[in-house]
Amino acid sequence: MLSINNRRPASIYSVIVLFNPDIPILARLVDSILNQVSHVLLVDNGSTNFLEMKAQIPESDKISHIALGDNYGIAKAHNVGIQTSRASGASHVLIFDQDSYAPANLVEELLKAEATLLERGEKVAAVGPSFFDPRTNNPYPFSKIDGFKLRSIYPSPENPVIEASFLISSGSLIRTEALEAVGLMREEFFIDYVDIEWCLRARSLGFKSFGVPGVSMEHSVGDNRLRVLGREISIHSPLRRYYLSRNGLLIIKLPYIPWKYKIRELSYSVSRVAVFLLFVPNKLRYLKYISLGWAHGLLGKGGKFGA
């Protein structure tokens, strides 16, 4: 295991959040990460196939199963994994979605990048890999807030690390020192904007997040992608559109979110939904869930839909 700034070995706990996982894909992820970390925590959000999954994942003293018994959302599951990791003395938490896959050099490259950043005096919140869509092989950019704009920065050989305003949670390596200073994930967000909110909260406290182009992971956003006027729009389910609409309003009500980003998020959310509704079937169903999301966001109602 690599060291933290060449002082002591890193103790990395990987937290994988589960909800009715595809077991072979999950097994592939566990196999890809097991030898890169100190321990793997499988935090299950009330999966109907939990017992089957537990029986099919190979037994190891480096793997622990935590059954929450119900679907409390990705933020709650992250927090349970983070708290368990910290209680076990972890120096870092490495977060994954259940359908991810870790390249063999993931942890090594992320730790190297972090060490370089710490040596130059940066307060590092998290480091994360670059991503590509396996359906198209197109890379995803890192995002940085630039006034009213969200600037896209694509990976390139010239940039060993890229400062980003926020990272995709899956594959992110987070220092427990940063978690102690910044706090846990906001559980009322349930699923969407959880990573964005945490990174922006960290940034407000002086901690930065960085992308590492030298290592790349697969990642698919939405059920399908729709290209409109040169832009790609993710086609999510109506329920996910509820969370996106609601949490987009919840996040702009937080005091530490940059005000220019709030304006950009509000205007972009409305225009994106208008375009989205022009091209999807079941428009009335989508409109119902989006309207509910906006209403609940204005009222400050978070948590699981219908709870």
C-alpha positions, 0 to 999 in steps of 0.5 A: 500500500502506498504511503501518505506523503511518504510518512505512513501507509494509507489505510483505504476503505472502499464504500460501495453503495448497493440497491438491487445490484446486478450481481455479476457486475458488482462481483467484477467491481469488488474483484477489481478493487479488493487488492487496491484497498485495505477493506471493502464495505458493501452498504446495502440500501434494502435490496431484494436480492441482498441474500443472493448477492451476499452468497455470491460475493466471495468470502474475505476478511477484507469484505464486510456487508452492512444491510440497512434494511430499507432504501435510505438513499445514497447519501445515508449509505455513504455516511454509514460507510464513512463512519464505519471507515473512520471508526476503523482508522481509515485514512481515506474513503474510496466511494463507488457506485455498484455498476462501476469498475476500478482500473488496476492503477486507480488507487496508486494514481489517485494517491500519487496525485494527492501526495503531489498536491499536498506537497505543494500546499493544497488543502485537498478534499478529494481526488477522482479519475476522469470518466468516459461513456462506454456507449460512445467512448467519449470522455466526460469533462471536469467541471469548474464554476467560472462566474455564471458559467460551468466551464468544461475542462477535458483531460489532456496529457499536459495536465496531471491534475485538474482543479474541479469545482466538484467530482463525480462521487464514484471513484472519488478518494476522500481524505478522512481529515477533510471529512472531519472538517467538512462533515458528512453527506447531506442525507435529505438530498437522498440521491442527486446533487450529493457529490456536488453539494459536498464538494462545494461545501468543502470548497467554501472551507478552503478544501479543493477537489481535483481530477486526475486524467492519468486514470480513467473509469467507465461511467454512464449518465442517465438511461439514454443520451439525447443530443439537442442543439449541440448539447447532450441531455441525459434521459432519466426516469420520471422519479430521477427527474423529481430528485433532480428538480427538487435538489436543484432548488434545495442546493441553491438555498444553501448559504455557501453555494456561490451566488453566480452558480445559483443563478446559473443552476436556476436558469439552466434547470428551467431551460433544460427541462423545457427542452427535455419535455419537447423530446421525451414520451410520457410528457404528462408523467414527467411534468408531474414529477418535475412539478412535484420536485420544484414544489418540494424544493421550494418548501424545503422538503427533502428525503425519499419521495413519498416518505 
